[in-house]
Amino acid sequence: MQIEGLARILITFGIVLLLAGFVVLAISRLGITGFRLPGDILIRRENFTFFFPITTMLLISLVLTLLFNLLGRR
């Protein structure tokens, strides 16, 4: 029984990764890249650009946490 449970988890994880890949591909094809929310750090110099999307990462983390908590309740 333990192997069957692990197999289900791995298959579910694979499907989630596949769907996430399709979403990222669709977003890049539509030209919606870089949310540039307030709080994201962008430093531009002559030969150097540094972008740290801290607000975007926090927002995505919050959404995924809520999603997984809702899906995890049975």
Backbone bond lengths (Angstrom), bond angles and torsions (degrees), N, CA, C in turn:
res aa  C-N    CA-C-N  psi(-1)  N-CA   C-N-CA  omega(-1)  CA-C   N-CA-C  phi
1 M - - - 1.438 - - 1.518 111.93 -
2 Q 1.305 118.60 -32.46 1.457 120.98 -177.92 1.520 111.49 -66.91
3 I 1.309 117.07 -36.63 1.464 120.94 -179.84 1.522 109.84 -68.81
4 E 1.326 117.86 -37.64 1.458 121.01 178.62 1.524 110.92 -64.52
5 G 1.326 116.77 -40.10 1.468 120.72 177.97 1.515 111.67 -64.72
6 L 1.333 116.04 -42.37 1.463 120.62 178.33 1.522 110.86 -65.22
7 A 1.322 116.87 -39.08 1.463 121.14 178.57 1.525 110.54 -62.77
8 R 1.309 117.07 -42.29 1.476 120.11 178.10 1.514 111.35 -63.13
9 I 1.316 116.27 -42.11 1.468 120.14 179.19 1.520 110.55 -62.69
10 L 1.317 117.50 -44.96 1.462 121.14 -179.69 1.527 111.89 -65.41
11 I 1.312 117.21 -40.39 1.464 120.56 178.04 1.531 110.19 -65.42
12 T 1.320 117.04 -43.39 1.463 120.93 178.23 1.521 110.59 -62.22
13 F 1.317 116.83 -43.66 1.460 121.48 178.97 1.524 110.26 -62.15
14 G 1.313 117.65 -40.80 1.454 121.71 178.27 1.520 112.19 -64.01
15 I 1.313 116.85 -41.23 1.463 120.86 178.39 1.520 110.68 -65.89
16 V 1.324 116.94 -40.67 1.467 120.71 177.97 1.524 110.24 -62.89
17 L 1.329 117.95 -43.52 1.462 120.81 177.50 1.520 111.83 -63.56
18 L 1.315 117.18 -39.18 1.458 121.31 178.50 1.529 110.55 -63.63
19 L 1.321 116.71 -45.45 1.460 120.74 178.07 1.527 111.59 -63.76
20 A 1.329 116.65 -40.35 1.465 119.89 177.56 1.527 110.89 -63.10
21 G 1.320 116.72 -38.53 1.455 120.58 177.00 1.514 112.13 -63.06
22 F 1.335 116.99 -41.79 1.458 120.53 177.47 1.529 111.55 -64.35
23 V 1.331 116.64 -38.99 1.461 120.39 178.73 1.527 110.26 -64.66
24 V 1.325 117.43 -44.95 1.465 120.95 178.99 1.522 110.17 -63.11
25 L 1.309 117.62 -41.82 1.466 121.55 178.53 1.526 110.90 -62.87
26 A 1.328 116.72 -43.84 1.464 120.31 179.47 1.521 111.19 -64.60
27 I 1.317 116.80 -40.42 1.468 120.40 179.30 1.520 110.49 -64.69
28 S 1.321 117.28 -42.15 1.465 119.63 -179.28 1.527 111.12 -68.63
29 R 1.327 117.96 -34.51 1.472 120.85 178.34 1.524 111.48 -69.68
30 L 1.331 117.08 -31.45 1.459 120.73 179.47 1.523 112.37 -81.35
31 G 1.312 116.71 -9.51 1.463 120.21 179.37 1.514 114.08 82.89
32 I 1.312 116.76 15.51 1.464 120.64 178.73 1.522 107.43 -96.39
33 T 1.304 116.58 85.02 1.463 120.15 179.54 1.514 109.34 -127.36
34 G 1.289 116.42 146.78 1.459 121.24 178.04 1.511 111.87 68.38
35 F 1.304 117.12 93.65 1.454 120.41 -176.94 1.521 112.00 -68.06
36 R 1.327 117.41 -32.78 1.466 122.93 -179.69 1.530 112.48 52.21
37 L 1.317 115.32 56.86 1.453 120.65 177.82 1.523 110.17 -77.59
38 P 1.340 117.30 156.74 1.466 119.04 173.84 1.531 109.30 -60.61
39 G 1.288 117.25 132.54 1.458 122.01 -176.94 1.517 112.37 105.96
40 D 1.333 117.99 -16.59 1.457 121.03 173.08 1.527 108.18 -72.72
41 I 1.313 116.30 138.09 1.460 121.31 -175.38 1.528 109.03 -95.95
42 L 1.326 116.11 126.12 1.450 122.51 177.61 1.521 108.62 -131.91
43 I 1.320 116.07 118.81 1.468 121.78 178.45 1.520 107.67 -120.48
44 R 1.327 116.52 122.37 1.466 121.17 178.07 1.516 109.10 -119.77
45 R 1.310 115.04 129.18 1.466 123.03 174.51 1.520 107.48 -123.94
46 E 1.297 117.68 -173.38 1.464 120.98 -178.28 1.522 112.77 -56.46
47 N 1.309 116.98 -58.47 1.462 121.84 -176.54 1.520 112.61 -114.62
48 F 1.325 116.87 25.16 1.453 119.49 -171.92 1.524 109.77 -149.47
49 T 1.315 116.33 133.99 1.467 121.94 173.37 1.517 107.97 -132.36
50 F 1.328 116.00 129.43 1.452 121.94 179.04 1.518 107.93 -125.32
51 F 1.325 116.78 124.10 1.463 122.25 178.91 1.515 108.66 -126.46
52 F 1.320 116.94 121.25 1.456 122.79 178.72 1.529 108.08 -123.77
53 P 1.339 117.61 100.85 1.474 120.90 -174.09 1.524 112.77 -82.99
54 I 1.324 116.58 67.30 1.468 119.99 -174.52 1.529 111.83 -65.93
55 T 1.321 118.56 -42.03 1.462 120.59 179.50 1.524 110.92 -67.11
56 T 1.319 116.78 -40.36 1.456 120.71 178.18 1.525 110.50 -62.82
57 M 1.332 117.12 -42.75 1.466 120.44 179.33 1.524 111.30 -64.04
58 L 1.332 117.39 -40.52 1.463 120.49 178.56 1.528 111.39 -64.95
59 L 1.326 116.49 -40.57 1.463 120.42 179.14 1.529 111.05 -65.89
60 I 1.321 117.86 -44.43 1.463 121.34 178.40 1.527 110.17 -64.02
61 S 1.321 117.51 -40.12 1.459 121.43 178.03 1.521 111.36 -62.32
62 L 1.317 116.81 -42.56 1.462 121.19 178.69 1.527 111.05 -63.22
63 V 1.321 116.90 -45.87 1.468 120.90 -179.69 1.531 110.74 -63.00
64 L 1.338 117.09 -45.46 1.463 119.93 179.86 1.527 112.12 -65.75
65 T 1.325 117.24 -38.17 1.461 120.81 177.47 1.524 110.79 -61.68
66 L 1.321 116.49 -46.88 1.463 119.95 178.15 1.518 111.41 -63.16
67 L 1.324 117.27 -42.08 1.460 121.55 179.83 1.521 111.45 -62.10
68 F 1.333 116.74 -48.48 1.462 120.07 -178.36 1.523 111.68 -67.88
69 N 1.335 117.78 -33.55 1.464 119.55 176.60 1.519 111.37 -68.01
70 L 1.327 117.25 -38.00 1.462 119.99 177.81 1.513 111.81 -69.81
71 L 1.339 117.09 -39.22 1.452 120.48 -179.71 1.533 111.79 -75.24
72 G 1.328 116.67 -26.20 1.453 120.69 -177.59 1.519 113.99 -77.10
73 R 1.310 117.45 -17.55 1.473 120.71 -179.65 1.509 109.34 -83.24
74 R 1.301 115.72 126.39 1.472 119.81 178.61 1.486 110.65 -122.76
